[in-house]
Amino acid sequence: MRLQFCLTCRRTPVLLAALAAMLTLLLAVYPALPIGGELLDARFYYTYAEAVALMESYGSHGRVTYALASLFLDTLLVAAYTCFLAGLLCRLRPGRHPWWFAMPPLWAAGLDLCENAQVIVMLISFPGVSAAQTGLAAITTCAKHIVLMVCLTGAALLACSAALRSGAAWMRRGQQ
């Protein structure tokens, strides 16, 4: 199952479709949402006071919009970036076990989905949001961002490594 996911996502049309979906959601859809403030899950970390202030700034309509966006749009975003990052990492991998390289994006996806559930609960239960729930959501958000940074750093390092291997192979062919 893991191997099949990785092999499917590393195909060029799938990678391009996932990248297009991800960029469309991040650059066109999310900025157009009528929320009335910064998204909680876009921040690296937030305190209880910051979360309450943001949820207050959304207003009731903004909180409902944000909850629905978290449920539907953010799930699409998670699927898109997971497929893109897992496929890219598997495609650039140097070894024989491609599914290992798909694990960090899958961890990020799991954290993101947990974060979405927590944010939805906070938005629905506002103003009765507890500091403990907000703290757990903030930690999950922070962990998601850290794992995504690891994925992006890994992809950049693997791309550099692949370019060096390709350049070395090209130079060896030129010397023969």
MARKOLNU-985231 format. One line per 10 residues: number of its first residue (from 1); their letters; for each residue z, x, y of N, C-alpha, C, O. Coordinates in Angstrom, 2 decimals. Layout:
! residues N
NUM	A	Z,X,Y,Z,X,Y,Z,X,Y,Z,X,Y; ...
***
This chain:
! residues 176
1	MRLQFCLTCR	0.00,0.83,-1.19,0.00,0.00,0.00,0.00,0.87,1.26,-0.85,0.69,2.13; 0.95,1.82,1.36,1.02,2.69,2.53,-0.25,3.52,2.65,-0.79,3.69,3.74; -0.71,4.04,1.52,-1.92,4.86,1.52,-3.12,4.02,1.97,-3.93,4.49,2.76; -3.23,2.80,1.47,-4.35,1.93,1.83,-4.33,1.61,3.32,-5.38,1.61,3.96; -3.14,1.33,3.88,-3.01,1.07,5.32,-3.52,2.25,6.11,-4.29,2.10,7.06; -3.08,3.42,5.73,-3.46,4.64,6.45,-4.96,4.89,6.34,-5.60,5.26,7.32; -5.52,4.71,5.16,-6.94,4.95,4.95,-7.80,3.95,5.71,-8.86,4.30,6.22; -7.34,2.70,5.80,-8.08,1.68,6.55,-8.03,1.96,8.04,-9.06,1.88,8.71; -6.85,2.29,8.56,-6.68,2.49,10.00,-7.36,3.74,10.53,-7.61,3.84,11.73; -7.68,4.70,9.66,-8.27,5.94,10.18,-9.78,5.86,10.29,-10.40,6.81,10.76
11	RTPVLLAALA	-10.38,4.76,9.89,-11.82,4.59,10.04,-12.16,4.41,11.52,-11.42,3.75,12.25; -13.25,4.99,11.95,-13.60,5.00,13.37,-13.69,3.61,13.99,-13.12,3.41,15.07; -14.36,2.62,13.38,-14.42,1.28,14.02,-13.03,0.65,14.16,-12.75,-0.02,15.15; -12.17,0.86,13.17,-10.82,0.29,13.23,-10.02,0.99,14.32,-9.30,0.34,15.08; -10.13,2.32,14.40,-9.44,3.06,15.46,-9.90,2.61,16.84,-9.07,2.40,17.73; -11.20,2.44,17.03,-11.73,2.03,18.33,-11.31,0.60,18.67,-10.98,0.32,19.83; -11.31,-0.30,17.70,-10.89,-1.68,17.95,-9.40,-1.73,18.30,-9.00,-2.46,19.21; -8.60,-0.95,17.59,-7.15,-0.92,17.88,-6.90,-0.33,19.26,-6.05,-0.83,20.00; -7.63,0.73,19.61,-7.48,1.33,20.94,-7.90,0.34,22.03,-7.22,0.22,23.05; -9.01,-0.36,21.82,-9.48,-1.34,22.81,-8.47,-2.47,22.98,-8.19,-2.89,24.10
21	AMLTLLLAVY	-7.93,-2.97,21.88,-6.93,-4.04,21.96,-5.68,-3.56,22.68,-5.14,-4.27,23.53; -5.23,-2.37,22.35,-4.04,-1.80,22.96,-4.24,-1.64,24.47,-3.38,-2.05,25.25; -5.34,-1.04,24.88,-5.60,-0.82,26.30,-5.79,-2.13,27.06,-5.34,-2.26,28.20; -6.44,-3.10,26.44,-6.62,-4.41,27.09,-5.27,-5.07,27.34,-5.02,-5.58,28.44; -4.41,-5.05,26.35,-3.09,-5.66,26.52,-2.27,-4.92,27.57,-1.64,-5.54,28.42; -2.28,-3.59,27.51,-1.45,-2.80,28.43,-1.96,-2.81,29.87,-1.17,-2.86,30.81; -3.28,-2.77,30.05,-3.84,-2.61,31.38,-4.29,-3.92,32.04,-4.36,-3.99,33.27; -4.60,-4.94,31.25,-5.11,-6.18,31.83,-4.18,-7.38,31.62,-3.93,-8.15,32.54; -3.68,-7.53,30.42,-2.92,-8.75,30.11,-1.49,-8.67,30.64,-1.05,-9.56,31.38; -0.76,-7.63,30.28,0.65,-7.55,30.69,0.83,-7.53,32.21,1.71,-8.23,32.71
31	PALPIGGELL	0.03,-6.76,32.96,0.22,-6.78,34.42,-0.04,-8.16,35.04,0.48,-8.45,36.12; -0.83,-9.01,34.37,-1.16,-10.33,34.91,-0.13,-11.40,34.54,-0.22,-12.52,35.03; 0.83,-11.08,33.70,1.83,-12.08,33.31,2.68,-12.47,34.52,3.17,-11.60,35.25; 2.86,-13.78,34.73,3.67,-14.23,35.88,5.17,-14.20,35.55,5.80,-15.25,35.38; 5.71,-13.01,35.47,7.10,-12.86,35.07,8.01,-12.69,36.28,9.13,-13.18,36.28; 7.54,-12.01,37.29,8.33,-11.85,38.49,9.25,-10.64,38.47,10.23,-10.61,39.21; 8.96,-9.67,37.65,9.78,-8.46,37.60,9.30,-7.53,36.51,8.37,-7.84,35.76; 9.96,-6.39,36.42,9.62,-5.38,35.41,10.07,-5.86,34.03,11.14,-6.46,33.89; 9.26,-5.60,33.02,9.62,-5.97,31.65,10.75,-5.09,31.14,10.75,-3.88,31.36; 11.72,-5.71,30.48,12.84,-4.94,29.92,12.36,-3.90,28.92,12.81,-2.75,28.94
41	DARFYYTYAE	11.45,-4.30,28.06,11.03,-3.37,27.01,10.06,-2.30,27.49,9.69,-1.42,26.72; 9.66,-2.36,28.76,8.84,-1.29,29.32,9.72,-0.17,29.89,9.23,0.94,30.13; 10.98,-0.45,30.10,11.91,0.56,30.61,12.38,1.43,29.46,12.41,1.00,28.31; 12.73,2.67,29.78,13.24,3.57,28.74,14.64,3.14,28.28,14.95,3.18,27.09; 15.46,2.74,29.23,16.82,2.28,28.92,17.27,1.39,30.07,16.75,1.52,31.19; 18.20,0.51,29.83,18.75,-0.34,30.88,20.20,-0.66,30.56,20.62,-0.68,29.41; 20.95,-0.91,31.62,22.35,-1.28,31.48,22.45,-2.80,31.44,21.47,-3.51,31.68; 23.63,-3.28,31.15,23.88,-4.72,31.15,23.59,-5.31,32.53,22.92,-6.34,32.64; 24.09,-4.66,33.57,23.89,-5.16,34.93,22.41,-5.18,35.30,21.94,-6.13,35.92; 21.67,-4.14,34.91,20.23,-4.10,35.20,19.48,-5.20,34.45,18.58,-5.84,35.00
51	AVALMESYGS	19.86,-5.42,33.19,19.20,-6.46,32.39,19.46,-7.84,32.97,18.54,-8.66,33.07; 20.69,-8.11,33.35,21.03,-9.42,33.92,20.28,-9.61,35.24,19.76,-10.70,35.50; 20.24,-8.57,36.07,19.53,-8.67,37.34,18.04,-8.93,37.12,17.44,-9.75,37.83; 17.44,-8.25,36.15,16.02,-8.48,35.87,15.78,-9.89,35.35,14.86,-10.58,35.79; 16.61,-10.33,34.40,16.42,-11.67,33.85,16.63,-12.73,34.92,15.97,-13.77,34.90; 17.54,-12.50,35.86,17.73,-13.41,36.99,16.47,-13.44,37.86,16.06,-14.50,38.31; 15.87,-12.27,38.08,14.68,-12.19,38.93,13.47,-12.89,38.31,12.58,-13.33,39.03; 13.44,-13.00,36.99,12.33,-13.68,36.33,12.29,-15.17,36.66,11.22,-15.77,36.74; 13.45,-15.76,36.84,13.53,-17.21,36.99,13.33,-17.87,35.64,12.99,-17.21,34.66; 13.55,-19.16,35.58,13.46,-19.85,34.28,12.03,-19.82,33.73,11.83,-19.61,32.54
61	HGRVTYALAS	11.03,-20.02,34.59,9.63,-19.99,34.15,9.26,-18.58,33.66,8.60,-18.44,32.63; 9.67,-17.56,34.38,9.37,-16.18,33.99,10.04,-15.81,32.67,9.45,-15.09,31.86; 11.26,-16.29,32.46,11.95,-15.99,31.19,11.24,-16.64,30.01,11.12,-16.03,28.95; 10.77,-17.86,30.19,10.02,-18.54,29.11,8.69,-17.81,28.86,8.31,-17.59,27.71; 8.01,-17.44,29.93,6.75,-16.71,29.80,6.97,-15.39,29.09,6.20,-15.02,28.20; 8.02,-14.67,29.49,8.33,-13.38,28.87,8.68,-13.56,27.39,8.22,-12.77,26.56; 9.46,-14.56,27.06,9.82,-14.80,25.66,8.58,-15.09,24.82,8.44,-14.57,23.71; 7.69,-15.93,25.34,6.46,-16.23,24.60,5.56,-15.00,24.48,4.95,-14.77,23.44; 5.48,-14.22,25.55,4.68,-12.99,25.51,5.26,-12.02,24.50,4.51,-11.35,23.79; 6.58,-11.92,24.43,7.22,-11.03,23.45,6.93,-11.49,22.04,6.71,-10.67,21.14
71	LFLDTLLVAA	6.92,-12.80,21.84,6.69,-13.34,20.51,5.25,-13.15,20.05,5.00,-12.79,18.90; 4.30,-13.40,20.93,2.90,-13.38,20.51,2.16,-12.11,20.96,1.65,-11.36,20.13; 2.12,-11.88,22.25,1.33,-10.74,22.77,1.90,-9.40,22.34,1.16,-8.49,21.97; 3.23,-9.27,22.40,3.81,-7.98,22.04,3.66,-7.71,20.55,3.60,-6.55,20.14; 3.61,-8.75,19.74,3.36,-8.55,18.32,1.94,-8.03,18.10,1.71,-7.17,17.25; 0.98,-8.55,18.88,-0.39,-8.01,18.81,-0.44,-6.56,19.28,-1.14,-5.74,18.69; 0.31,-6.26,20.33,0.35,-4.88,20.83,0.94,-3.94,19.78,0.44,-2.84,19.57; 2.00,-4.38,19.12,2.62,-3.57,18.07,1.62,-3.30,16.95,1.50,-2.18,16.48; 0.90,-4.33,16.54,-0.10,-4.16,15.48,-1.20,-3.19,15.93,-1.63,-2.34,15.16; -1.64,-3.32,17.18,-2.71,-2.46,17.69,-2.27,-1.01,17.77,-2.97,-0.12,17.28
81	YTCFLAGLLC	-1.10,-0.75,18.39,-0.71,0.66,18.52,-0.29,1.27,17.20,-0.45,2.47,16.99; 0.25,0.47,16.30,0.62,0.99,14.98,-0.63,1.41,14.21,-0.68,2.49,13.63; -1.62,0.55,14.22,-2.88,0.88,13.52,-3.54,2.09,14.16,-4.01,2.98,13.45; -3.58,2.12,15.49,-4.23,3.24,16.17,-3.50,4.55,15.90,-4.12,5.54,15.50; -2.19,4.57,16.12,-1.44,5.83,15.95,-1.40,6.28,14.50,-1.57,7.46,14.21; -1.16,5.34,13.58,-1.12,5.71,12.16,-2.49,6.22,11.71,-2.58,7.22,11.00; -3.54,5.53,12.12,-4.89,5.97,11.75,-5.24,7.32,12.35,-5.83,8.17,11.68; -4.88,7.51,13.61,-5.17,8.78,14.27,-4.40,9.93,13.62,-4.96,10.99,13.35; -3.11,9.70,13.37,-2.30,10.74,12.73,-2.81,11.07,11.33,-2.83,12.23,10.93; -3.21,10.04,10.58,-3.75,10.28,9.24,-5.09,11.01,9.31,-5.38,11.87,8.48
91	RLRPGRHPWW	-5.90,10.64,10.29,-7.22,11.26,10.42,-7.11,12.74,10.80,-7.92,13.55,10.37; -6.13,13.07,11.61,-5.98,14.45,12.08,-5.10,15.31,11.17,-4.94,16.50,11.43; -4.54,14.74,10.16,-3.57,15.44,9.31,-4.19,16.67,8.65,-5.39,16.69,8.36; -3.37,17.68,8.39,-3.89,18.88,7.73,-3.71,18.85,6.21,-4.29,19.70,5.53; -2.96,17.92,5.68,-2.62,17.98,4.25,-3.29,16.91,3.41,-4.23,16.25,3.84; -2.76,16.76,2.21,-3.33,15.83,1.23,-2.60,14.50,1.19,-3.05,13.59,0.49; -1.50,14.33,1.88,-0.70,13.11,1.80,-0.75,12.35,3.12,0.18,12.45,3.93; -1.81,11.59,3.35,-1.99,10.96,4.65,-0.95,9.91,4.99,-0.66,9.69,6.17; -0.38,9.25,4.01,0.55,8.17,4.32,1.82,8.69,4.98,2.48,7.93,5.69; 2.20,9.92,4.76,3.38,10.47,5.44,3.20,10.47,6.95,4.17,10.27,7.69
101	FAMPPLWAAG	1.98,10.69,7.40,1.73,10.73,8.83,1.74,9.34,9.46,1.82,9.21,10.68; 1.66,8.29,8.64,1.71,6.93,9.16,3.14,6.43,9.34,3.36,5.38,9.94; 4.11,7.16,8.85,5.49,6.68,8.90,6.06,6.56,10.32,6.63,5.52,10.63; 5.95,7.55,11.19,6.54,7.38,12.53,5.99,6.17,13.31,6.77,5.46,13.94; 4.68,5.89,13.28,4.22,4.67,13.96,4.80,3.40,13.31,5.06,2.41,14.00; 4.99,3.42,12.00,5.60,2.26,11.34,7.06,2.11,11.73,7.55,0.99,11.88; 7.76,3.23,11.91,9.15,3.17,12.40,9.17,2.61,13.81,10.01,1.76,14.13; 8.26,3.06,14.66,8.19,2.55,16.03,7.91,1.04,16.01,8.49,0.29,16.80; 7.03,0.61,15.13,6.71,-0.81,15.03,7.94,-1.62,14.62,8.21,-2.68,15.18; 8.67,-1.11,13.64,9.89,-1.81,13.22,10.90,-1.91,14.35,11.50,-2.96,14.56
111	LDLCENAQVI	11.08,-0.81,15.07,12.00,-0.83,16.22,11.50,-1.79,17.29,12.30,-2.52,17.89; 10.21,-1.79,17.55,9.64,-2.65,18.58,9.81,-4.13,18.22,10.14,-4.94,19.08; 9.59,-4.47,16.97,9.76,-5.86,16.55,11.22,-6.29,16.63,11.52,-7.42,17.01; 12.14,-5.39,16.27,13.57,-5.69,16.43,13.92,-5.86,17.91,14.66,-6.77,18.28; 13.37,-4.99,18.74,13.59,-5.09,20.18,13.06,-6.43,20.71,13.73,-7.09,21.50; 11.86,-6.83,20.28,11.29,-8.09,20.72,12.21,-9.26,20.38,12.43,-10.14,21.21; 12.73,-9.26,19.17,13.63,-10.33,18.76,14.88,-10.35,19.64,15.35,-11.42,20.05; 15.42,-9.17,19.93,16.62,-9.10,20.77,16.33,-9.57,22.19,17.13,-10.28,22.79; 15.19,-9.16,22.74,14.82,-9.57,24.10,14.62,-11.09,24.15,15.06,-11.74,25.09; 13.96,-11.65,23.15,13.75,-13.10,23.11,15.09,-13.83,23.08,15.28,-14.80,23.82
121	VMLISFPGVS	16.01,-13.37,22.25,17.34,-14.00,22.19,18.04,-13.90,23.54,18.65,-14.87,23.99; 17.96,-12.74,24.18,18.60,-12.58,25.49,17.97,-13.52,26.53,18.68,-14.14,27.32; 16.65,-13.62,26.52,15.96,-14.47,27.48,16.30,-15.95,27.27,16.49,-16.70,28.23; 16.38,-16.35,26.01,16.69,-17.75,25.70,18.14,-18.08,26.02,18.44,-19.18,26.50; 19.04,-17.14,25.75,20.47,-17.42,25.95,20.96,-17.12,27.36,22.14,-17.31,27.65; 20.08,-16.65,28.25,20.48,-16.37,29.62,21.00,-17.65,30.28,20.35,-18.68,30.14; 22.11,-17.63,30.97,22.91,-16.53,31.48,24.03,-16.09,30.54,24.86,-15.26,30.92; 24.07,-16.63,29.34,25.14,-16.30,28.41,24.87,-15.07,27.57,25.18,-15.04,26.38; 24.30,-14.05,28.16,23.97,-12.81,27.46,25.20,-11.92,27.44,25.86,-11.72,28.46; 25.51,-11.38,26.27,26.68,-10.50,26.16,26.31,-9.05,26.44,25.16,-8.65,26.26
131	AAQTGLAAIT	27.29,-8.30,26.86,27.08,-6.87,27.12,26.78,-6.14,25.81,25.98,-5.20,25.80; 27.39,-6.57,24.70,27.15,-5.93,23.41,25.70,-6.14,22.97,25.05,-5.21,22.49; 25.20,-7.35,23.12,23.81,-7.64,22.74,22.84,-6.86,23.62,21.85,-6.32,23.12; 23.12,-6.79,24.90,22.27,-6.04,25.81,22.29,-4.56,25.47,21.26,-3.89,25.50; 23.46,-4.04,25.14,23.57,-2.63,24.77,22.77,-2.31,23.52,22.08,-1.29,23.46; 22.85,-3.19,22.51,22.08,-2.98,21.28,20.58,-3.04,21.56,19.81,-2.23,21.03; 20.17,-4.00,22.38,18.75,-4.10,22.74,18.29,-2.86,23.50,17.19,-2.36,23.25; 19.12,-2.36,24.41,18.76,-1.17,25.19,18.64,0.06,24.29,17.74,0.88,24.48; 19.53,0.18,23.33,19.46,1.31,22.39,18.20,1.21,21.54,17.53,2.22,21.30; 17.87,0.02,21.09,16.65,-0.18,20.31,15.41,0.16,21.14,14.48,0.80,20.65
141	TCAKHIVLMV	15.41,-0.25,22.41,14.31,0.07,23.31,14.17,1.58,23.47,13.06,2.11,23.40; 15.28,2.25,23.69,15.28,3.70,23.86,14.76,4.39,22.60,13.94,5.30,22.67; 15.25,3.94,21.43,14.81,4.53,20.16,13.31,4.33,19.95,12.62,5.23,19.48; 12.82,3.14,20.30,11.37,2.87,20.19,10.57,3.85,21.04,9.59,4.43,20.58; 11.01,4.04,22.28,10.29,4.95,23.17,10.32,6.39,22.66,9.33,7.11,22.77; 11.44,6.81,22.10,11.55,8.17,21.56,10.60,8.35,20.38,9.89,9.35,20.31; 10.58,7.39,19.47,9.69,7.49,18.30,8.23,7.45,18.75,7.40,8.17,18.19; 7.91,6.63,19.74,6.52,6.61,20.25,6.15,7.94,20.90,5.02,8.40,20.75; 7.09,8.56,21.61,6.82,9.88,22.19,6.59,10.92,21.09,5.74,11.79,21.23; 7.35,10.82,20.00,7.15,11.72,18.86,5.75,11.51,18.28,5.05,12.47,17.96
151	CLTGAALLAC	5.33,10.25,18.16,3.99,9.94,17.64,2.90,10.52,18.54,1.96,11.15,18.05; 3.03,10.32,19.83,2.02,10.82,20.76,2.00,12.34,20.79,0.93,12.95,20.86; 3.18,12.96,20.75,3.24,14.42,20.71,2.63,14.94,19.41,1.88,15.91,19.42; 2.95,14.28,18.30,2.37,14.67,17.01,0.86,14.54,17.01,0.16,15.42,16.50; 0.36,13.45,17.59,-1.10,13.26,17.66,-1.74,14.36,18.51,-2.80,14.89,18.16; -1.11,14.70,19.64,-1.66,15.76,20.49,-1.65,17.11,19.78,-2.63,17.85,19.84; -0.56,17.42,19.09,-0.47,18.68,18.36,-1.48,18.74,17.22,-2.13,19.76,17.00; -1.60,17.63,16.48,-2.58,17.59,15.39,-4.01,17.68,15.92,-4.86,18.30,15.28; -4.28,17.08,17.08,-5.62,17.17,17.67,-5.93,18.61,18.07,-7.03,19.10,17.84; -4.94,19.29,18.65,-5.14,20.70,19.01,-5.36,21.54,17.76,-6.23,22.41,17.73
161	SAALRSGAAW	-4.58,21.28,16.73,-4.71,22.01,15.47,-6.08,21.77,14.84,-6.72,22.70,14.36; -6.53,20.51,14.85,-7.85,20.19,14.29,-8.95,20.86,15.10,-9.93,21.34,14.53; -8.80,20.90,16.41,-9.81,21.56,17.26,-9.85,23.06,16.97,-10.93,23.65,16.91; -8.69,23.67,16.79,-8.65,25.10,16.46,-9.26,25.37,15.10,-10.00,26.34,14.93; -8.95,24.52,14.11,-9.54,24.70,12.77,-11.06,24.54,12.84,-11.79,25.29,12.20; -11.52,23.56,13.61,-12.95,23.32,13.74,-13.63,24.48,14.46,-14.71,24.92,14.07; -12.99,24.98,15.51,-13.54,26.12,16.24,-13.60,27.37,15.38,-14.57,28.13,15.42; -12.54,27.58,14.58,-12.52,28.75,13.69,-13.62,28.64,12.64,-14.28,29.64,12.33; -13.82,27.44,12.09,-14.88,27.24,11.10,-16.25,27.45,11.73,-17.13,28.03,11.10; -16.44,26.99,12.96,-17.69,27.16,13.66,-17.97,28.65,13.90,-19.10,29.11,13.75
171	MRRGQQ	-16.94,29.39,14.27,-17.11,30.83,14.53,-17.43,31.57,13.23,-18.25,32.49,13.22; -16.79,31.17,12.12,-17.10,31.83,10.83,-18.54,31.58,10.43,-19.20,32.48,9.91; -19.03,30.35,10.67,-20.43,30.06,10.33,-21.37,30.87,11.21,-22.43,31.29,10.75; -21.00,31.10,12.46,-21.84,31.87,13.37,-21.89,33.33,13.02,-22.86,34.01,13.36; -20.86,33.86,12.35,-20.83,35.27,11.99,-21.57,35.55,10.70,-21.85,36.71,10.38; -21.89,34.53,9.97,-22.55,34.75,8.67,-24.03,34.83,8.79,-24.72,35.01,7.78
***
